[in-house]
Amino acid sequence: MKVVYHFQLPGGKVLVCYNEAMKYYLSSYKLGNETEKLKEMLRETSGKFVYCPNALDFTSADPERRQSHIEKDMDDLRALGVDIEVLDLKDYFGKEDALREKLLSLGGMYVSGGNSFVLRQAFFLSGLDKILLEMSDRDDFLYIAYSAGVCVLTPDMKAYAITDDATDFPYPQCTEQIWGGLNICLLYTSRCV
């Protein structure tokens, strides 16, 4: 494995992503402040993107606020010239092969912030967790994410229970929490200046 990105986040946190080929643009909030770098990365992809809003599926979510959030996130990426549509992982629960086929036809995905545990459940139930690991050799696929979309990439998600409700189970197919992340990125705290 090789280091793809290494940068400092607010609060002295440093994000290190390891991967052979797949590219990652990860932010603590929305598209962050490196959109020029993101534009460069988008030019290296092959086609259409999908937006994954499943971190917003938590049980107490207000439907109007959720829809407004989705539209704003998608508009942010459209402003950079990206052709994007919603990919609701609930439509792919138990349909891993169909999701794999869909993702193989895309240039990338944008994963919303929200509840990282709810998102991890959706990744598991749809098979997206396995598919992303299988696709790691694709150098023309870009994973864009913020907040919960980043958290699911780390090895262990237990620390996120401080900010996200780990007892929220919006999908009847999942009744036990998944504490392990995809182990693609490591999040370190440091006192870097």
C-alpha positions as CSV (number, residue, x, y, z in Angstrom):
1,M,0.0,0.0,0.0
2,K,1.1,3.6,-0.6
3,V,0.1,6.9,0.9
4,V,-2.3,8.8,-1.4
5,Y,-3.0,11.8,0.8
6,H,-1.6,13.2,4.0
7,F,-2.9,16.5,5.2
8,Q,-3.8,18.3,8.4
9,L,-7.5,18.7,9.4
10,P,-8.8,21.3,11.9
11,G,-8.0,20.5,15.5
12,G,-4.6,18.9,14.7
13,K,-6.0,15.7,13.1
14,V,-4.1,14.3,10.2
15,L,-5.7,12.1,7.7
16,V,-3.6,9.4,5.9
17,C,-5.2,7.3,3.2
18,Y,-3.6,4.2,1.9
19,N,-4.5,2.7,-1.4
20,E,-2.9,1.3,-4.6
21,A,-5.0,3.2,-7.1
22,M,-8.4,4.5,-6.1
23,K,-8.4,8.2,-5.4
24,Y,-10.0,9.9,-2.4
25,Y,-11.0,13.5,-1.7
26,L,-11.9,13.6,2.0
27,S,-13.1,16.5,4.0
28,S,-14.4,17.2,7.5
29,Y,-17.3,19.3,6.1
30,K,-18.9,19.4,2.7
31,L,-16.4,19.9,-0.2
32,G,-13.9,21.6,2.1
33,N,-11.5,24.3,1.0
34,E,-9.4,22.4,-1.6
35,T,-11.9,22.6,-4.5
36,E,-9.1,23.4,-7.0
37,K,-7.4,20.1,-6.1
38,L,-10.8,18.4,-6.4
39,K,-11.3,19.8,-9.9
40,E,-7.9,18.3,-10.9
41,M,-8.9,15.0,-9.5
42,L,-12.3,15.1,-11.2
43,R,-10.6,15.5,-14.6
44,E,-8.9,12.1,-14.0
45,T,-12.2,10.2,-13.6
46,S,-14.3,8.4,-16.2
47,G,-17.8,9.6,-16.2
48,K,-20.9,10.2,-14.1
49,F,-21.0,10.3,-10.3
50,V,-23.5,9.3,-7.7
51,Y,-24.4,10.9,-4.4
52,C,-24.9,8.6,-1.4
53,P,-27.2,10.2,1.2
54,N,-27.6,7.2,3.5
55,A,-25.8,8.8,6.5
56,L,-28.9,10.9,6.7
57,D,-31.2,7.9,7.2
58,F,-31.1,8.2,11.0
59,T,-34.5,7.7,12.6
60,S,-34.9,11.3,13.9
61,A,-34.1,12.9,10.5
62,D,-36.6,15.6,9.4
63,P,-37.6,14.7,5.7
64,E,-37.6,18.3,4.5
65,R,-34.2,19.1,6.0
66,R,-32.8,15.8,4.7
67,Q,-34.0,16.6,1.1
68,S,-32.6,20.2,1.3
69,H,-29.3,18.8,2.5
70,I,-29.2,16.3,-0.4
71,E,-30.0,19.1,-3.0
72,K,-27.3,21.4,-1.6
73,D,-24.6,18.7,-1.6
74,M,-25.4,17.7,-5.2
75,D,-25.5,21.4,-6.3
76,D,-22.0,21.9,-4.8
77,L,-20.7,19.1,-7.0
78,R,-22.7,20.2,-10.1
79,A,-21.1,23.7,-9.7
80,L,-17.8,21.9,-10.4
81,G,-19.2,20.5,-13.7
82,V,-20.1,17.0,-12.3
83,D,-23.0,15.0,-13.7
84,I,-24.5,13.5,-10.6
85,E,-27.5,11.5,-9.5
86,V,-28.7,10.1,-6.2
87,L,-27.7,6.5,-5.3
88,D,-29.9,5.4,-2.4
89,L,-28.2,2.3,-1.0
90,K,-31.6,1.1,0.4
91,D,-32.5,0.3,-3.3
92,Y,-29.5,-2.2,-3.3
93,F,-30.0,-4.0,0.0
94,G,-29.5,-7.6,-0.8
95,K,-28.6,-6.7,-4.4
96,E,-24.8,-6.5,-4.3
97,D,-24.2,-7.6,-7.9
98,A,-26.5,-4.9,-9.2
99,L,-24.7,-2.3,-7.1
100,R,-21.3,-3.6,-8.3
101,E,-22.5,-3.3,-11.9
102,K,-23.7,0.3,-11.3
103,L,-20.5,1.4,-9.7
104,L,-18.3,-0.1,-12.4
105,S,-20.0,2.2,-14.9
106,L,-19.2,5.3,-12.9
107,G,-16.4,7.8,-12.4
108,G,-17.0,8.1,-8.7
109,M,-19.2,8.8,-5.8
110,Y,-19.9,11.5,-3.2
111,V,-20.8,10.3,0.3
112,S,-22.7,12.6,2.6
113,G,-22.0,13.3,6.3
114,G,-24.5,12.4,8.9
115,N,-24.6,9.4,11.2
116,S,-21.5,7.2,10.6
117,F,-23.1,4.1,12.2
118,V,-26.2,4.4,10.0
119,L,-24.0,4.8,6.9
120,R,-21.9,1.8,7.9
121,Q,-25.1,-0.3,8.2
122,A,-26.1,0.8,4.7
123,F,-22.7,-0.1,3.3
124,F,-23.0,-3.5,4.8
125,L,-26.5,-4.3,3.8
126,S,-25.9,-3.2,0.2
127,G,-22.5,-4.8,-0.1
128,L,-20.8,-1.4,-0.8
129,D,-18.2,-2.1,1.8
130,K,-17.0,-5.2,-0.1
131,I,-17.4,-3.5,-3.5
132,L,-15.2,-0.5,-2.6
133,L,-12.4,-2.8,-1.4
134,E,-12.7,-4.9,-4.7
135,M,-12.5,-1.7,-6.7
136,S,-9.4,-0.3,-5.0
137,D,-7.3,-0.9,-8.1
138,R,-9.3,1.4,-10.2
139,D,-7.3,4.6,-10.8
140,D,-10.2,6.3,-12.6
141,F,-12.6,6.1,-9.7
142,L,-12.9,9.0,-7.1
143,Y,-14.4,8.6,-3.7
144,I,-15.5,12.0,-2.4
145,A,-16.7,12.2,1.2
146,Y,-17.1,14.3,4.3
147,S,-17.7,13.5,7.9
148,A,-19.5,10.1,8.2
149,G,-18.4,9.3,4.7
150,V,-14.8,9.5,5.9
151,C,-15.4,7.8,9.3
152,V,-16.6,4.5,7.6
153,L,-13.2,4.3,5.9
154,T,-11.3,4.0,9.2
155,P,-10.4,0.7,10.9
156,D,-12.5,1.1,14.1
157,M,-15.5,3.3,14.5
158,K,-16.1,3.0,18.3
159,A,-14.7,6.5,18.9
160,Y,-17.4,8.1,16.8
161,A,-20.1,7.0,19.3
162,I,-19.1,10.3,21.1
163,T,-20.8,12.3,18.3
164,D,-23.0,9.8,16.5
165,D,-25.8,7.7,17.9
166,A,-24.5,4.1,17.7
167,T,-27.9,2.7,18.9
168,D,-29.8,4.0,15.9
169,F,-31.0,1.2,13.6
170,P,-33.2,2.6,10.9
171,Y,-33.0,-0.6,8.8
172,P,-34.9,-3.6,10.1
173,Q,-32.4,-5.9,8.4
174,C,-29.6,-4.7,10.8
175,T,-30.1,-5.0,14.6
176,E,-26.4,-5.1,15.8
177,Q,-23.9,-2.3,15.4
178,I,-21.0,-2.8,13.1
179,W,-18.0,-1.3,14.9
180,G,-15.4,-2.1,12.2
181,G,-14.8,0.3,9.4
182,L,-13.3,-0.5,6.0
183,N,-9.7,0.0,7.2
184,I,-8.8,2.2,4.2
185,C,-7.8,5.3,6.1
186,L,-6.2,5.9,9.5
187,L,-7.1,9.0,11.5
188,Y,-4.4,10.2,13.8
189,T,-4.6,13.0,16.4
190,S,-1.5,15.0,16.8
191,R,-0.1,18.4,17.9
192,C,1.2,19.3,14.5
193,V,1.9,23.0,14.1
